[in-house]
Amino acid sequence: MKANITSPKEPSGLSRTDGKRPDGATLVSWTRGRFIAWDATAIHTCASSYLHLTLTVSGEAAEQSAERKRTKYSSLSTSYEFILGAIELLGPINHTGLEFLQELGCRMAGATHVR
């Protein structure tokens, strides 16, 4: 099934001052007349830099990584809603990434879901 939303790979026009840009963006509005741009990352749950987080709270490394990306892309145009996908290799995914995947699944299934 398709979500019927086109997406260029590494879109132009969304570059930060250092030339880096998010992984993708929609060409049509997603919600409230705004387009979405997204960036995804995978975190090794047992990496020494995250171990202190994952030992106490499941998914905390994904949340911390998503927060760093939120800061990294804070200067993007206000016409975009930025979706962060941070997945820990042993399973957990950050909250906003999970919400996006759930909404995408609803749209692909033809269900109506309003934020």
N, C-alpha and C positions, 0 to 999 in steps of 0.2 A: 504494500500500500504506500501511497505517497501523501505527503502533507500539502502538496501543491504550493510550496513556497520555494522560490528559486533562491539560490545563494551562490555568489562568486567565491572562489577560494582566495583568502587573504585580500579583502576588498581595499581598493584605493580610496583616498579621501578621508580615511580614519586614522591616519598616522599620528603618532605622538611626536614630540619634539626630537626624539632620538631616532625617528624613522620606523620604529616598531609599530605593529598594528595588530588588532585582534585576529583570531582565526577565521572569522566569517561574519557576514551580515545579510539580512534579508533585503530583497529589492522591493517588497511590498510591506505595508504597515502590519504590525503584529497585534498591537492593542493600543487603544486610545490615540490612534493616529501616529503612533511612534513605531519606528523600525527597531529591530533587535540586532545587536552585535554580540558576538560571544567569543570566549576564549576558554580553552580547556587545558587542564593539566592533570598528570597522574603523579601521585606522591607515594613513595615507598614507606609504608607504615612503620617498618622496623629500622629506618635510617636513623643514625645517631642524632641528627638534628631534629627529629620528630618524636623519638622514642619517649622522651619525658612527657609529651602530650598524650600519646596514644596509650600509655600505661594507665592513665587515670580516667580518660574520657574517650569512648569510641567515637571516631569521626573528627576529633579535635584538630588533627593535622590537616584534614581537608578544609575545615573552617578557617584555620589560620592561613593556609595557602590562598583560599578564596579572598580573604581580607587583603592580602598583599596585592592580588590582582585588581581588586576594587580600587585600591589606592593608585596602582600603576596606570589604570585607564580612567582616572577621575576627570581628566580634561577632555574626554570625548564629547562630541556635540550633544546637546540636550535633545536632539531629535531622535536619539537612539536610547533604547533601554538595554543596558549591558547585562548579559547573562554570564555568570561565572560557573564553570564546571570543574570541580576539583574532586577527583576520585582517589581514594586510598587503594593501593594495590591489593590489600586484604579485604576489601569490601565496602567500607563506608563512603558515602558521597556527601558533599556539602548540601545544606538545606535549599539554597536557591537553585542549585543545579538539579536537585531532585524535583522541586516544584515545576521547573521548566520541562523536564522529561515527562512528568505526569500530564501537564497541559498539552504537550506535543502529542502524547499518546491519545488523549481525548480528541484532539483535532483530527488525527489520522483515522480514528474510529468513527468520525462524523458526529461525535457528541458535542453538545454546546456547553461551553464552560466560560464563564465571565469572571475576570479578576475583579 
